[in-house]
Amino acid sequence: MKPIILGALMLFALPPALHAGQEQTFTQIVPGDSSVDPANLMALVDRGDVRAMNNIGLLWARGVGVERNFEEAKHWWTEAARRGFPVAMNNLGLLYASGEAGAPDFAQARVWWGRAAEAGNAWAMNSIGDLYETGSGVARDYGEALSWYRRAAEAGDSLAMYNLGHLQEEGLGTERDLRGAFAWYTRAGDRGVASAMHGAGRMLSEGRGYPPDAAEAYAWLSLAATRYAPEEREEAKATAQELASLEGRLSEDERSRAKEIQHNFEQRVAEQERAQKAQEPSTGGSKI
């Protein structure tokens, strides 16, 4: 049930996850919004605005106002990437990995994500880690995956925090570290990652790393159940089953405590989301 970037390559058509302190890799295009008016974007392109170039690529990739054309998207993202825009580099990496513009080419995806990572982009660092974990275009190497996930997590990428916790829990590329895994799950959970909330709840339910705590486990799992994206249906189903099983074991006092803990968790997540929103860089009028 581990969510990996290669299993979510259709994000071209979905809203982005928000990452603190970095550009959004994907943004939601709202049809009719004046900011996606091609005339406005071309005027910005004429002035060398890399965000505008990236956004034109997004229009082509999503078929907003035009027939979807990934070759055109690749053209515009390449232009923006050559001018040093990491978001466009990430989009190119996804395009090559997804195979939307031809057969999947993980080697080229690794090249573009590598360039974005060199520019300090945490999202790209996590994507490279995923290539090494899954052995896509490179030899599977959990140690290398762990290194990239750690770099991305320390740079603030929420999904990398979850991925790092997953490898530590399973002892992949490192000695098993259950308490370390739980710490990364909770950090990612505080940032709204449903799979991390599930991981923390599951560990507490099973007593992995810490003594079992049914109330806190129920709180984490309940919060996770409200946060899954549509493409995470299987994990949402598993969480619902775990909640149903756990619910029968709770005393009235534990139910009350679980409700209070969940409320506190929700406040923590909301605070993190507000903080991430406040840290988003100013986009001016050029970014969709």
C-alpha positions as a Markdown table, in Angstrom:
| # | Residue | x | y | z |
|---|---|---|---|---|
| 1 | Met | 0.0 | 0.0 | 0.0 |
| 2 | Lys | 3.0 | 2.2 | 0.0 |
| 3 | Pro | 2.3 | 5.3 | -2.2 |
| 4 | Ile | 5.0 | 6.0 | -4.7 |
| 5 | Ile | 5.4 | 8.8 | -7.1 |
| 6 | Leu | 5.4 | 6.3 | -10.1 |
| 7 | Gly | 1.9 | 5.3 | -9.0 |
| 8 | Ala | 0.6 | 8.8 | -9.2 |
| 9 | Leu | 1.9 | 10.0 | -12.6 |
| 10 | Met | -1.5 | 11.2 | -13.7 |
| 11 | Leu | -1.1 | 14.2 | -11.4 |
| 12 | Phe | -1.0 | 16.3 | -14.5 |
| 13 | Ala | -4.7 | 16.4 | -14.1 |
| 14 | Leu | -5.0 | 16.8 | -10.4 |
| 15 | Pro | -4.3 | 19.6 | -7.8 |
| 16 | Pro | -0.9 | 19.6 | -6.2 |
| 17 | Ala | 0.2 | 18.6 | -2.8 |
| 18 | Leu | 1.7 | 21.6 | -1.0 |
| 19 | His | 5.3 | 21.5 | 0.1 |
| 20 | Ala | 6.7 | 24.0 | 2.5 |
| 21 | Gly | 9.5 | 26.2 | 1.2 |
| 22 | Gln | 9.5 | 25.2 | -2.4 |
| 23 | Glu | 7.6 | 25.8 | -5.7 |
| 24 | Gln | 4.5 | 23.8 | -6.3 |
| 25 | Thr | 5.3 | 21.2 | -9.0 |
| 26 | Phe | 1.7 | 21.1 | -10.2 |
| 27 | Thr | -1.0 | 23.7 | -9.9 |
| 28 | Gln | -4.7 | 23.6 | -10.5 |
| 29 | Ile | -5.8 | 25.3 | -13.7 |
| 30 | Val | -9.2 | 26.9 | -13.4 |
| 31 | Pro | -10.9 | 27.2 | -16.9 |
| 32 | Gly | -11.9 | 30.8 | -17.5 |
| 33 | Asp | -9.3 | 32.3 | -15.1 |
| 34 | Ser | -7.7 | 35.3 | -16.8 |
| 35 | Ser | -4.3 | 34.1 | -15.5 |
| 36 | Val | -4.4 | 31.3 | -18.1 |
| 37 | Asp | -5.3 | 33.6 | -21.0 |
| 38 | Pro | -2.8 | 32.6 | -23.7 |
| 39 | Ala | -2.4 | 36.2 | -24.7 |
| 40 | Asn | -1.2 | 37.1 | -21.2 |
| 41 | Leu | 1.1 | 34.1 | -21.1 |
| 42 | Met | 2.7 | 34.8 | -24.5 |
| 43 | Ala | 3.3 | 38.4 | -23.4 |
| 44 | Leu | 5.2 | 37.1 | -20.4 |
| 45 | Val | 7.1 | 34.5 | -22.5 |
| 46 | Asp | 8.2 | 37.4 | -24.7 |
| 47 | Arg | 9.8 | 38.9 | -21.6 |
| 48 | Gly | 11.5 | 35.6 | -20.8 |
| 49 | Asp | 9.2 | 34.6 | -17.9 |
| 50 | Val | 10.0 | 30.9 | -17.2 |
| 51 | Arg | 6.8 | 30.5 | -15.1 |
| 52 | Ala | 4.7 | 31.5 | -18.1 |
| 53 | Met | 6.6 | 28.9 | -20.3 |
| 54 | Asn | 5.9 | 26.3 | -17.7 |
| 55 | Asn | 2.2 | 27.2 | -17.5 |
| 56 | Ile | 1.8 | 27.0 | -21.3 |
| 57 | Gly | 3.1 | 23.5 | -21.0 |
| 58 | Leu | 0.5 | 22.8 | -18.3 |
| 59 | Leu | -2.2 | 24.0 | -20.6 |
| 60 | Trp | -1.1 | 21.6 | -23.3 |
| 61 | Ala | -0.7 | 18.7 | -20.9 |
| 62 | Arg | -4.2 | 19.2 | -19.4 |
| 63 | Gly | -5.9 | 20.2 | -22.6 |
| 64 | Val | -7.2 | 23.5 | -21.2 |
| 65 | Gly | -8.3 | 25.6 | -24.2 |
| 66 | Val | -6.5 | 23.3 | -26.6 |
| 67 | Glu | -6.4 | 19.6 | -27.5 |
| 68 | Arg | -4.1 | 17.8 | -25.1 |
| 69 | Asn | -0.7 | 17.5 | -26.7 |
| 70 | Phe | 2.2 | 16.2 | -24.6 |
| 71 | Glu | 4.8 | 17.0 | -27.3 |
| 72 | Glu | 3.8 | 20.7 | -27.0 |
| 73 | Ala | 4.0 | 20.4 | -23.3 |
| 74 | Lys | 7.4 | 18.9 | -23.5 |
| 75 | His | 8.6 | 21.7 | -25.7 |
| 76 | Trp | 7.5 | 24.5 | -23.3 |
| 77 | Trp | 8.8 | 22.7 | -20.2 |
| 78 | Thr | 12.1 | 22.1 | -21.9 |
| 79 | Glu | 12.4 | 25.8 | -22.7 |
| 80 | Ala | 11.7 | 26.7 | -19.1 |
| 81 | Ala | 13.9 | 24.0 | -17.7 |
| 82 | Arg | 16.8 | 25.1 | -19.9 |
| 83 | Arg | 16.5 | 28.5 | -18.3 |
| 84 | Gly | 16.8 | 26.9 | -14.9 |
| 85 | Phe | 13.2 | 26.6 | -13.7 |
| 86 | Pro | 13.1 | 23.5 | -11.3 |
| 87 | Val | 9.3 | 23.1 | -11.6 |
| 88 | Ala | 9.6 | 22.6 | -15.3 |
| 89 | Met | 12.4 | 20.1 | -14.8 |
| 90 | Asn | 10.1 | 18.1 | -12.5 |
| 91 | Asn | 7.3 | 18.2 | -15.0 |
| 92 | Leu | 9.7 | 16.9 | -17.7 |
| 93 | Gly | 10.8 | 14.1 | -15.3 |
| 94 | Leu | 7.2 | 13.1 | -14.8 |
| 95 | Leu | 6.5 | 13.3 | -18.5 |
| 96 | Tyr | 9.4 | 10.9 | -19.3 |
| 97 | Ala | 8.5 | 8.5 | -16.4 |
| 98 | Ser | 4.8 | 8.4 | -17.3 |
| 99 | Gly | 5.4 | 7.6 | -21.0 |
| 100 | Glu | 2.8 | 10.2 | -22.1 |
| 101 | Ala | 5.1 | 11.5 | -24.8 |
| 102 | Gly | 6.4 | 8.0 | -25.9 |
| 103 | Ala | 7.7 | 4.9 | -24.1 |
| 104 | Pro | 8.5 | 5.5 | -20.4 |
| 105 | Asp | 12.1 | 6.6 | -20.1 |
| 106 | Phe | 13.2 | 6.5 | -16.5 |
| 107 | Ala | 16.8 | 7.4 | -17.5 |
| 108 | Gln | 15.7 | 10.7 | -18.9 |
| 109 | Ala | 13.4 | 11.2 | -15.9 |
| 110 | Arg | 16.4 | 10.7 | -13.6 |
| 111 | Val | 18.3 | 13.3 | -15.6 |
| 112 | Trp | 15.7 | 16.0 | -15.2 |
| 113 | Trp | 14.9 | 15.2 | -11.6 |
| 114 | Gly | 18.7 | 15.2 | -11.0 |
| 115 | Arg | 18.9 | 18.8 | -12.4 |
| 116 | Ala | 16.0 | 19.9 | -10.2 |
| 117 | Ala | 17.6 | 18.3 | -7.2 |
| 118 | Glu | 20.9 | 20.1 | -7.9 |
| 119 | Ala | 18.8 | 23.3 | -7.8 |
| 120 | Gly | 17.7 | 22.3 | -4.3 |
| 121 | Asn | 14.2 | 21.0 | -5.2 |
| 122 | Ala | 13.1 | 18.6 | -2.5 |
| 123 | Trp | 10.2 | 17.2 | -4.6 |
| 124 | Ala | 12.8 | 16.0 | -7.2 |
| 125 | Met | 15.0 | 14.5 | -4.5 |
| 126 | Asn | 12.1 | 12.4 | -3.3 |
| 127 | Ser | 11.3 | 11.3 | -6.9 |
| 128 | Ile | 14.9 | 10.1 | -7.4 |
| 129 | Gly | 14.7 | 8.2 | -4.2 |
| 130 | Asp | 11.6 | 6.5 | -5.5 |
| 131 | Leu | 13.5 | 5.4 | -8.7 |
| 132 | Tyr | 16.1 | 3.7 | -6.6 |
| 133 | Glu | 13.6 | 2.1 | -4.2 |
| 134 | Thr | 11.6 | 0.6 | -7.1 |
| 135 | Gly | 14.5 | -0.1 | -9.4 |
| 136 | Ser | 13.0 | 2.0 | -12.2 |
| 137 | Gly | 15.7 | 2.9 | -14.7 |
| 138 | Val | 18.4 | 2.2 | -12.2 |
| 139 | Ala | 19.5 | -0.8 | -10.2 |
| 140 | Arg | 17.4 | -1.1 | -7.1 |
| 141 | Asp | 19.4 | 0.3 | -4.2 |
| 142 | Tyr | 17.6 | 0.9 | -0.9 |
| 143 | Gly | 20.6 | 2.6 | 0.6 |
| 144 | Glu | 20.6 | 5.1 | -2.2 |
| 145 | Ala | 16.9 | 5.5 | -1.9 |
| 146 | Leu | 17.3 | 6.2 | 1.8 |
| 147 | Ser | 19.9 | 8.8 | 1.1 |
| 148 | Trp | 17.7 | 10.7 | -1.3 |
| 149 | Tyr | 14.6 | 10.4 | 0.9 |
| 150 | Arg | 16.6 | 11.8 | 3.8 |
| 151 | Arg | 17.9 | 14.7 | 1.7 |
| 152 | Ala | 14.3 | 15.5 | 0.6 |
| 153 | Ala | 12.8 | 15.1 | 4.1 |
| 154 | Glu | 15.4 | 17.4 | 5.6 |
| 155 | Ala | 14.6 | 19.9 | 2.8 |
| 156 | Gly | 10.9 | 19.8 | 3.8 |
| 157 | Asp | 9.3 | 17.3 | 1.4 |
| 158 | Ser | 6.3 | 15.7 | 3.2 |
| 159 | Leu | 6.1 | 12.5 | 1.1 |
| 160 | Ala | 9.8 | 11.9 | 1.6 |
| 161 | Met | 9.3 | 12.0 | 5.3 |
| 162 | Tyr | 6.8 | 9.2 | 4.9 |
| 163 | Asn | 9.1 | 7.2 | 2.6 |
| 164 | Leu | 12.0 | 7.6 | 5.0 |
| 165 | Gly | 9.8 | 6.2 | 7.8 |
| 166 | His | 8.7 | 3.3 | 5.6 |
| 167 | Leu | 12.3 | 2.2 | 4.9 |
| 168 | Gln | 13.3 | 2.6 | 8.5 |
| 169 | Glu | 10.3 | 0.5 | 9.6 |
| 170 | Glu | 11.0 | -2.3 | 7.2 |
| 171 | Gly | 14.8 | -2.1 | 7.6 |
| 172 | Leu | 15.4 | -1.5 | 4.0 |
| 173 | Gly | 18.8 | 0.1 | 3.3 |
| 174 | Thr | 19.3 | 0.5 | 7.0 |
| 175 | Glu | 18.9 | -1.3 | 10.3 |
| 176 | Arg | 15.2 | -1.4 | 11.4 |
| 177 | Asp | 14.4 | 1.6 | 13.5 |
| 178 | Leu | 10.8 | 1.5 | 14.7 |
| 179 | Arg | 10.9 | 4.6 | 16.8 |
| 180 | Gly | 12.7 | 6.5 | 14.1 |
| 181 | Ala | 10.0 | 5.3 | 11.6 |
| 182 | Phe | 7.2 | 6.5 | 13.9 |
| 183 | Ala | 8.9 | 9.9 | 14.3 |
| 184 | Trp | 9.0 | 10.4 | 10.5 |
| 185 | Tyr | 5.4 | 9.1 | 10.1 |
| 186 | Thr | 4.2 | 11.7 | 12.7 |
| 187 | Arg | 6.1 | 14.5 | 11.0 |
| 188 | Ala | 4.6 | 13.6 | 7.7 |
| 189 | Gly | 1.2 | 13.1 | 9.2 |
| 190 | Asp | 1.3 | 16.6 | 10.7 |
| 191 | Arg | 1.8 | 17.8 | 7.2 |
| 192 | Gly | -1.3 | 16.1 | 5.9 |
| 193 | Val | 0.1 | 12.9 | 4.4 |
| 194 | Ala | -2.7 | 10.3 | 4.9 |
| 195 | Ser | -0.4 | 7.3 | 4.4 |
| 196 | Ala | 1.9 | 8.6 | 7.2 |
| 197 | Met | -1.1 | 9.0 | 9.5 |
| 198 | His | -2.1 | 5.4 | 8.7 |
| 199 | Gly | 1.5 | 4.3 | 9.4 |
| 200 | Ala | 1.5 | 6.0 | 12.8 |
| 201 | Gly | -1.9 | 4.6 | 13.7 |
| 202 | Arg | -1.0 | 1.1 | 12.6 |
| 203 | Met | 2.2 | 1.1 | 14.6 |
| 204 | Leu | 0.4 | 2.2 | 17.7 |
| 205 | Ser | -2.3 | -0.3 | 17.2 |
| 206 | Glu | 0.2 | -3.2 | 16.9 |
| 207 | Gly | 2.6 | -1.9 | 19.5 |
| 208 | Arg | 5.5 | -1.5 | 17.1 |
| 209 | Gly | 8.2 | 0.6 | 18.7 |
| 210 | Tyr | 6.0 | 1.8 | 21.5 |
| 211 | Pro | 3.5 | 0.1 | 23.8 |
| 212 | Pro | 0.0 | -0.3 | 22.1 |
| 213 | Asp | -2.2 | 2.7 | 22.4 |
| 214 | Ala | -5.6 | 2.0 | 21.0 |
| 215 | Ala | -7.0 | 5.5 | 21.5 |
| 216 | Glu | -4.2 | 7.3 | 19.8 |
| 217 | Ala | -4.1 | 4.7 | 17.0 |
| 218 | Tyr | -7.8 | 5.2 | 16.4 |
| 219 | Ala | -7.3 | 9.0 | 16.3 |
| 220 | Trp | -4.5 | 8.7 | 13.7 |
| 221 | Leu | -6.4 | 6.2 | 11.6 |
| 222 | Ser | -9.6 | 8.3 | 11.7 |
| 223 | Leu | -7.7 | 11.4 | 10.5 |
| 224 | Ala | -6.1 | 9.4 | 7.7 |
| 225 | Ala | -9.5 | 8.2 | 6.6 |
| 226 | Thr | -10.5 | 11.8 | 5.9 |
| 227 | Arg | -7.3 | 12.6 | 3.9 |
| 228 | Tyr | -7.0 | 10.0 | 1.2 |
| 229 | Ala | -6.9 | 11.1 | -2.4 |
| 230 | Pro | -9.2 | 9.3 | -5.0 |
| 231 | Glu | -6.3 | 7.3 | -6.3 |
| 232 | Glu | -5.6 | 5.9 | -2.8 |
| 233 | Arg | -8.8 | 3.8 | -2.7 |
| 234 | Glu | -7.1 | 0.6 | -1.7 |
| 235 | Glu | -5.3 | 2.2 | 1.3 |
| 236 | Ala | -8.5 | 4.0 | 2.3 |
| 237 | Lys | -10.3 | 0.7 | 2.3 |
| 238 | Ala | -7.7 | -1.0 | 4.4 |
| 239 | Thr | -7.8 | 1.9 | 6.9 |
| 240 | Ala | -11.6 | 1.6 | 7.1 |
| 241 | Gln | -11.2 | -2.1 | 8.0 |
| 242 | Glu | -8.6 | -1.4 | 10.6 |
| 243 | Leu | -10.8 | 1.3 | 12.2 |
| 244 | Ala | -13.8 | -1.1 | 12.3 |
| 245 | Ser | -11.6 | -3.7 | 14.0 |
| 246 | Leu | -10.1 | -1.3 | 16.5 |
| 247 | Glu | -13.4 | 0.4 | 17.4 |
| 248 | Gly | -14.7 | -2.8 | 19.0 |
| 249 | Arg | -11.7 | -2.8 | 21.4 |
| 250 | Leu | -12.2 | 0.7 | 22.7 |
| 251 | Ser | -13.7 | 1.4 | 26.1 |
| 252 | Glu | -15.9 | 4.5 | 26.5 |
| 253 | Asp | -13.0 | 6.4 | 28.1 |
| 254 | Glu | -10.7 | 5.4 | 25.2 |
| 255 | Arg | -13.4 | 6.6 | 22.7 |
| 256 | Ser | -13.5 | 10.0 | 24.5 |
| 257 | Arg | -9.7 | 10.2 | 24.6 |
| 258 | Ala | -9.5 | 9.2 | 20.9 |
| 259 | Lys | -11.9 | 12.0 | 19.9 |
| 260 | Glu | -9.9 | 14.6 | 21.9 |
| 261 | Ile | -6.6 | 13.4 | 20.4 |
| 262 | Gln | -8.0 | 13.5 | 16.8 |
| 263 | His | -9.2 | 17.1 | 17.4 |
| 264 | Asn | -5.7 | 18.0 | 18.5 |
| 265 | Phe | -4.2 | 16.3 | 15.5 |
| 266 | Glu | -6.6 | 18.1 | 13.2 |
| 267 | Gln | -5.5 | 21.4 | 14.7 |
| 268 | Arg | -1.8 | 20.5 | 14.2 |
| 269 | Val | -2.4 | 19.6 | 10.6 |
| 270 | Ala | -4.3 | 22.8 | 10.0 |
| 271 | Glu | -1.5 | 24.9 | 11.6 |
| 272 | Gln | 1.1 | 23.1 | 9.4 |
| 273 | Glu | -1.0 | 23.8 | 6.3 |
| 274 | Arg | -1.3 | 27.4 | 7.1 |
| 275 | Ala | 2.4 | 27.6 | 7.7 |
| 276 | Gln | 3.1 | 26.0 | 4.4 |
| 277 | Lys | 0.7 | 28.3 | 2.6 |
| 278 | Ala | 2.5 | 31.3 | 4.2 |
| 279 | Gln | 5.9 | 30.0 | 3.0 |
| 280 | Glu | 4.8 | 29.7 | -0.6 |
| 281 | Pro | 6.9 | 32.0 | -2.8 |
| 282 | Ser | 5.2 | 35.1 | -4.4 |
| 283 | Thr | 4.1 | 34.2 | -7.9 |
| 284 | Gly | 3.2 | 37.6 | -9.2 |
| 285 | Gly | 0.7 | 37.3 | -12.1 |
| 286 | Ser | 2.6 | 34.8 | -14.2 |
| 287 | Lys | 2.1 | 31.5 | -12.4 |
| 288 | Ile | -1.1 | 29.5 | -12.7 |
